[in-house]
Amino acid sequence: MKRREFVKASTLSVAAMAAGQAIAKDHDHKHGKKMSIEASGFSKKKLAKVSETAQECVSTGELCISHCISELAKGNTMMAACQAIVMNTVAVCEGLATLANVDTLPKAEFAAYVKSCSAICKLCADECEKHKKHKECKACMKACLDCIKACDALLA
């Protein structure tokens, strides 16, 4: 690093620290106060099953997306809808797996997320069923159906 670059980087670092200290002075909440985090109240066993099946949706979904991209590159435009819904499913299932593992959301809010995720998994399973001749789509469909069952069991 050249001397000029070093001086510039050092100056920026000092300025950033000064800005942080100025912001911290306006900081008015007390640190020792404990935040109340309560579990959702759902069965740990059912939460674990939801997390497991959601993670399987993510894994199989990523393989399905790769397959869709490959098919689209070959000109098979019928896979576009499949790719789109699977991408959404992977996103919500990643969140579901995390939320089920940490179990800190209130019950009503977590239940609403589970219902939404289940509905998205249903859309995905329906789309993948159209392409179940492809092993990736069939595996994704099965994972979604398993996740829906786990979500339904949790909410029952």
C-alpha positions as CSV (number, residue, x, y, z in Angstrom):
1,M,0.0,0.0,0.0
2,K,1.4,3.4,-0.9
3,R,1.8,6.1,1.8
4,R,-1.0,8.2,0.2
5,E,-3.5,5.3,0.2
6,F,-2.6,4.5,3.8
7,V,-3.2,8.1,4.9
8,K,-6.5,8.3,3.0
9,A,-7.7,4.9,4.5
10,S,-6.6,6.0,8.0
11,T,-8.4,9.3,7.7
12,L,-11.6,7.6,6.6
13,S,-11.4,5.1,9.5
14,V,-11.0,7.9,12.0
15,A,-13.9,9.8,10.5
16,A,-16.1,6.6,10.6
17,M,-15.2,6.1,14.3
18,A,-16.0,9.7,15.1
19,A,-19.3,9.5,13.4
20,G,-20.1,6.3,15.3
21,Q,-19.3,7.9,18.6
22,A,-21.5,10.9,17.8
23,I,-24.4,8.6,16.9
24,A,-23.8,6.6,20.1
25,K,-24.1,9.8,22.3
26,D,-27.7,10.2,21.1
27,H,-28.4,6.5,22.0
28,D,-30.9,6.5,24.8
29,H,-32.0,3.0,25.7
30,K,-30.5,1.1,28.6
31,H,-28.3,-1.9,28.0
32,G,-28.9,-4.3,31.0
33,K,-32.6,-4.5,30.3
34,K,-33.5,-7.9,29.1
35,M,-35.7,-8.4,26.0
36,S,-38.5,-10.9,26.5
37,I,-38.3,-13.6,23.9
38,E,-40.8,-16.4,24.2
39,A,-41.2,-19.6,22.2
40,S,-44.2,-20.0,20.0
41,G,-45.6,-22.7,22.1
42,F,-45.6,-25.3,19.4
43,S,-44.3,-28.8,20.0
44,K,-40.5,-29.0,19.6
45,K,-40.9,-32.3,17.7
46,K,-43.3,-30.8,15.2
47,L,-41.1,-27.7,14.8
48,A,-38.2,-30.0,14.1
49,K,-40.2,-31.8,11.4
50,V,-41.3,-28.5,9.8
51,S,-37.6,-27.3,9.8
52,E,-36.4,-30.7,8.3
53,T,-39.0,-30.7,5.5
54,A,-38.5,-27.0,4.8
55,Q,-34.8,-27.6,4.4
56,E,-35.5,-30.5,2.1
57,C,-37.6,-28.1,0.0
58,V,-34.7,-25.8,-0.2
59,S,-32.3,-28.6,-1.2
60,T,-34.5,-30.2,-3.9
61,G,-35.7,-26.7,-5.0
62,E,-32.2,-25.6,-5.7
63,L,-31.6,-28.7,-7.9
64,C,-34.9,-28.1,-9.6
65,I,-34.0,-24.5,-10.4
66,S,-30.7,-25.6,-11.8
67,H,-32.5,-28.1,-14.0
68,C,-35.0,-25.4,-15.1
69,I,-32.1,-23.1,-16.1
70,S,-30.6,-25.9,-18.1
71,E,-33.8,-26.7,-19.9
72,L,-34.5,-23.0,-20.6
73,A,-31.0,-22.7,-22.1
74,K,-32.0,-25.5,-24.5
75,G,-35.1,-23.6,-25.5
76,N,-37.7,-25.4,-23.3
77,T,-39.7,-22.3,-22.2
78,M,-42.3,-24.5,-20.4
79,M,-39.8,-24.5,-17.5
80,A,-40.0,-20.8,-16.9
81,A,-43.0,-20.9,-14.6
82,C,-41.6,-23.8,-12.7
83,Q,-38.3,-22.0,-12.1
84,A,-40.2,-18.9,-10.9
85,I,-42.4,-20.6,-8.4
86,V,-39.5,-22.8,-7.1
87,M,-37.4,-19.7,-6.5
88,N,-40.2,-18.3,-4.4
89,T,-40.6,-21.6,-2.6
90,V,-36.9,-21.8,-1.8
91,A,-37.0,-18.3,-0.3
92,V,-39.9,-18.9,2.0
93,C,-38.8,-22.3,3.0
94,E,-35.3,-21.0,4.0
95,G,-37.2,-18.6,6.3
96,L,-39.5,-21.3,7.6
97,A,-36.6,-23.5,8.5
98,T,-34.8,-20.7,10.3
99,L,-37.9,-19.5,12.2
100,A,-38.8,-23.1,13.2
101,N,-35.3,-23.6,14.5
102,V,-35.1,-20.4,16.5
103,D,-38.7,-20.5,17.7
104,T,-38.9,-17.0,19.0
105,L,-41.9,-15.6,17.1
106,P,-45.2,-15.3,18.8
107,K,-47.6,-18.2,18.0
108,A,-50.1,-16.2,15.9
109,E,-47.4,-14.6,13.7
110,F,-45.5,-17.9,13.3
111,A,-48.7,-19.7,12.4
112,A,-49.5,-17.1,9.7
113,Y,-46.0,-17.6,8.2
114,V,-46.5,-21.4,8.3
115,K,-49.8,-21.1,6.5
116,S,-48.3,-18.8,3.8
117,C,-45.4,-21.1,3.3
118,S,-47.7,-24.1,3.0
119,A,-49.8,-22.3,0.4
120,I,-46.6,-21.5,-1.6
121,C,-45.5,-25.1,-1.3
122,K,-48.8,-26.1,-2.8
123,L,-48.4,-23.8,-5.8
124,C,-44.9,-25.3,-6.2
125,A,-46.0,-28.9,-6.0
126,D,-48.8,-28.2,-8.5
127,E,-46.3,-26.7,-11.0
128,C,-43.7,-29.4,-10.5
129,E,-46.3,-32.1,-11.0
130,K,-46.6,-30.8,-14.6
131,H,-43.0,-31.7,-15.1
132,K,-42.7,-34.8,-12.9
133,K,-41.1,-36.7,-15.8
134,H,-38.0,-34.8,-14.7
135,K,-36.5,-36.3,-11.6
136,E,-35.6,-32.9,-10.2
137,C,-39.2,-31.7,-10.5
138,K,-40.6,-34.9,-9.0
139,A,-38.2,-34.6,-6.0
140,C,-39.2,-31.0,-5.5
141,M,-42.9,-31.9,-5.7
142,K,-42.5,-34.6,-3.1
143,A,-40.5,-32.3,-0.8
144,C,-43.2,-29.7,-1.0
145,L,-46.0,-32.2,-0.3
146,D,-44.0,-33.4,2.8
147,C,-43.5,-29.8,4.0
148,I,-47.3,-29.2,3.6
149,K,-48.0,-32.3,5.7
150,A,-45.6,-31.1,8.4
151,C,-47.1,-27.6,8.4
152,D,-50.6,-29.0,8.6
153,A,-49.6,-31.3,11.5
154,L,-48.0,-28.3,13.3
155,L,-51.1,-26.2,12.9
156,A,-53.6,-29.0,13.8
